[in-house]
Amino acid sequence: MNDICRLLKRLKENKDKIFAMATIIRVDGSAYRREGAKMLIGADGSYFGTISAGCLEEDLIYQAQDVINSLQAKTVNYDLRSEDDLSWGQSAGCDGDIEIYIEPIGWELSKFQQNTPLWPYIDQQLNKGLNMVSAKCLNGGAKQGTLILFSNNGDILGESEDKNIEQGLLPHINTFLHSGSKVNFFHIDELNSDYLFELYQPKDVLFVFGAGPDAEPIVELASQLDFSVTIIDPRSSRCSEKYFPNADYRFIEHPESFFNKIQIPYDSFVLVMTHNFNRDQKILEYLLQAPPNYLGVLGPKRRTERLVSDKNLLSFIQSPIGLSIGAEGPEEISISVLAELIKIRNQSNSQIRDQSVSCSI
């Protein structure tokens, strides 16, 4: 789950409010959610998102009030391994020791680099498709709360004017990126400081060719599960906000026209479900020149085999789409399809990627 995109959306909708953001930074043993999971807590005790099965939220709300009132971050620890009823776990059986970082947050509360609002900037970069890594000093020799941002286009941004700090962070940034984690805690000896590293990733991009009724529950569910959805169909009567209110983009165009304007990113997800054999054939002819991360075609496998002249390319296509759960009807099929997309997404995220931060310092 891409919590940061959801939380940024909630912050943007409540620009005048101050929240506390709780982030799991360490788990020893088992827990309901892992490192990087986040939730927002309001001054009124309301919260958005969850980081436990309910056994921590009550105390987190209490801790959050102190953070909001003081505008000072804190780290709290919960040991859920004890079966003592007086413990935080309250016999929940989670069997984990969890450390949570709670910080004050508002849409324009935090500033960096000549008073640039932090979170609107991060939101802007994520919408451009860029990954961001934040390195925040929690304590030690460097100034507490100092934040430096690294993007995968090579930019370094932040409050520190000490190039030695940036130089000292770079090797750890690369180690962090190759770890496959979304959050990590480092003690950096050469800086005599503790740093919290977090990876912020944009939503995964899903292109859906075909705006039939069977695409409606797929688009609705995908938008809830952190996909940025683009739907393409030449019918204005179908490719509309009425039927696809949660789609991020709607293109009322034939595939040939769409491909002349838009390039499908290599790491995107694509569903082909136009119910038109010739149209599907043209779409696949284009997409198989540079196959995306996931390419699924609606319909039985033998139909898909007829769509592709070069049978060696069939290995790039998933057909039929969706996990085999015996699904029937558009709603159940949408669940099987999104389950498959999530499986592929999580497999991709767990692989070590050849990423590096190459910056001139």
N, C-alpha and C positions, 0 to 999 in steps of 0.2 A: 504494500500500500504506500502511496506517495503522499504522506501526511502533509508535507510542506505546502503542496499546491492547494490542498483543502483549507489549510489554516490561513494562507495568504488571501484566499477568496473571502474567508470570514472576516479577516482584518480589514480588507478593502470595503466590505459592506458595513463596517462599524468603525469608520475612520476617527471618530471623536472619542473612542473608548480606550482605556488602558486594560490590558489583560496580563495574566501570568502564563507563560508557556513552560510546560513541564516536558522534559525530554529524558528518556531512559538513556543513560550513558554507560552503564555497566550492569551485566547480569551474570551472577555466579550460580549455576544450577539451572533449573527450569523456571519459566515464567510465562504468563499469558501472552506477552509481546516481548520483542527483542530490542536490542540497542537501536536507537534512532526513532523509536515510536514517540509520538508527540500528542499533547492535548492542550487546548486553551481553556483557561479558567477565568471567569469574569469576576468583577468586584462584588456582584450580587450572588455569587456562589454557583451560577450556571456554568456549564462546561460543554465543550465541543470536542468530540473525539474521546478516545479512552486508551489507557495504557495498562489497565489491569481488568480482571473480571469483576471489579466492583469492590475489592477488599482494600484498595489504597485511596480511592477517590475522596472519601470523607476527610481523611487527614490531609490530602493534597490541597483540598479546598481551603482548609484552615491555614496551611503553610502559604498558599497563594495570596491570602489576604495580607500577610506580613510583607510579601514581596511587592505587591501592588502599592501598599501604603508607604513603604520605605524606598521604593524604586531601586532596591538592592537585590541582586541575585543571591541564591543560596543553593547548596547541595544537601539533599536529605537521603538517608539510607533506610531501607526496609528489609528486615530479615524475616522471610516467610517460611523458613525451614523449621521453626519451632512449632510443636503441636499444642503449646501452652495457650489457653484461651485468652490470656492477657496480651499475647503477641499481636503484631500487626496482621499476621496471616489469619488469625482467628480460626485456626484449624482448616484453612482453605486448602492446604495440601499442595501449594504451588511449588514448594521445595526449592525456592530460589532466594538469593540475596541480591537486592536490586538497589542501584544508586540512581537518583534522579536529580537533574539540574533544573532549577526553576528560576526563570528570569522575567523581568518586566518587559512587556512588549506592546507596542501600539503601531499603527500604520506609519506614522511619522515621528514616533518617539525617539528612535535611535538614529543618530547621524554619523556619517563618516566622510572622510575626504572632502574638506571644505563645505561642510554642512549639507551634503547630499543625503536625503532620507534613505536609510538602509534598505528597508523592506520593499518599498516601491522599486528601488533599483534592482534588487534580486528578482522581483516579480518580472520586471522588464527583460532581464537577461534570460530567465527561464522561458519566457514567451518567445524569445529568439531561438530557442532550442539549445542554449548553452548550459553545460554543467557548471556549478559553482562549488568551490570548497571554501569554507570559512575556518579560520584558525583563530580561536579566541583565548586570550590569556586568562586563566582562572586565578592564578596566584604565582608568586615567585619574584624573580628579579625584574621582569618586564612589568609594565603598568597593568594592573588588574583591569579586565574588561577590554583591553586593546584588541581590536579586530582587524584582521587582514583577509581580504578576499582574493582567491585565485580562480581564474576562469580557464576553460580549456582552449581559449583562443590566445592564451599567453599573457593576459592582462593581470597585473597585480594592483590591488586597490586597498586602501586602509588608512588607519590613523598613524601608524608608526613611520617616523622619518628616519629611523635607524636601519640602514641597509643591511647591517649585520644580522638583524632579526629576520629579515626576509631571507637572507642567505642561509641562516641557520634552520629556517622552516622548510626550505625547498626539498631536501632529501626526505624529510618526514611526510611532506605532501605526496611525493611519488610513492613512498611506501604505503601510505594510506590509500591512494587510488588503486594500487595493485592488490590490496587486501580483500576487496569485495565488500567491505563494510560501509555503512552509511554514517557511522559515528565512531570515534575512537578517542581515547584519552592518552596523551603522551606527556611524560616528563622529559624535557629536553635539557640535557646536562649543560650543553654549551651556552644555553640561555638562562640556566638556573630557574626555569619556569615550568609550570604545568599548562598544557594547552589542550583545549577541546577542539577536535577536528570534526567537521560535519560536511557531508556531501549533499548538495541540493540538486535534484535532477528535474528536468521538465517532464511534463506528461508524455507518455508514449502516444504516438500518432497512429490513428486507425483510419484508413480510407475504406469507404463502403461504396461499391459500384452497384447501384440499383436501389430504388426507393420504394420497393413494394411493401405491402403490409407486413411481410415476414421480417423486414429489416427494422421495423419500428421498435420492438422490444430489445433487439440487439443494440441499437443505438442508445436507447434509454439506459440499459444496464451498463454499457461500456462507459458512458459519461459518468456514471456513479462510481466506477472502478478505476478512475484516474487515467482514462484515455481521452485524448483530444480527438474528436470525431469529425471527419469530413465526409459528406455524402454527395455523390455525383449521379445525376440522372437528368435526361433531357426534358422530362415532363414537369412543367411548372405546377401542374395540378397535384403532383405527388411530392416533389422535392421542395417542401415548404415548411415554414415554422409550425403550421397546423399539425402536421404529422411527425415532425422531427424537431420539437422545441429545444431539445437538449444538444443538438448538433452544434459544434463550434462554427462550422462552415458548411454552406450548401451551394453547390454549383449546378445550375440548370444548364447542362451542356452535354453534348455527345462526348464519349471518351476521347476521340481523336482531337477535338477542340481543347479538352481539358489537358491532355498531355502536351499540347503545344504551349501551354501557359505554366504548368506546374510540373516539377520534377519530384518523383516519389523518392524520399530518402531511403537509404539502404537499410536503416534500422527500424523502419516502420512496419505496420501490420496492414494487410490488405485483404478484404473480403470481396469476392466477385459473385454477385447474386442478382444479375439483371434479368434472368429467365429468358434471355435471348441468345440463341446459339452463336449467331454471327457476331453479335456485339461482344460476347464473352471471348470469342476467338481473337478479336482485334485487341482486346484488353490484355490478354495473355501474351500475344505476340509482342506487345510493347514491354510488359513487365518482365518477361523472361530474358530480355536483353541484359538486365541487371536486377536479379530477383531481390525482393525485400526480405526482411527478417522472417516474416510469415506471409505466405500467400495461400489463401484458402479459396476453394471454388465450391459453390453450392451445387449439390446434385450427386448422383452416383458416380463411382470411379470410372465406369466404362464410358460415361458421357464426357468426363474430363479427358480421358485418353483420346477421344475423337477430336477434342478441341486443339490438341497439340500435335503438330506434324513430326517434330523431333522428339521421339520417345525418351531420349536420354535426359530431357529437361523435366520429365514428370517427377523426378526426385525433389524438385524445388516446390512442388505443389502439394498441399494438403487437401485431399478429397476422399471421402466426404469430410465436411468440416464438423468440428465438435468432438468432445470426448464421448466414447460409447457408453451411455448411461440409459439407453432405451428411451430416449426423449421422444415425446409426441407433442405436436402443436407448436406454434411460434414461441410461446413463453418458455416451455421446457427446452426447446432447441436453443433458444438464446442463452440459457444457463449453461448448456453443454458447450456452446461456442466460446463463451467468455471464460469458462473453466479452462478450455484449451489455450486461449490467448494468455491467461494468467500463468499457466504452466510454462509456456514458451518464454514469457517475459521473465519469470523468476529464474529459469534456467540460464537465460542470457545474463541476468544481473549477477548470478553466482559465479560465472566464469571470470577468470582473471583477464582483464582487458589490457591491451597494450597501450596504456595511456601514460603520458608524461607531461610535466609542466616545463616548457622551455621558455625561459624568460631572461631578458638581459637585465642584470642587477648591477 
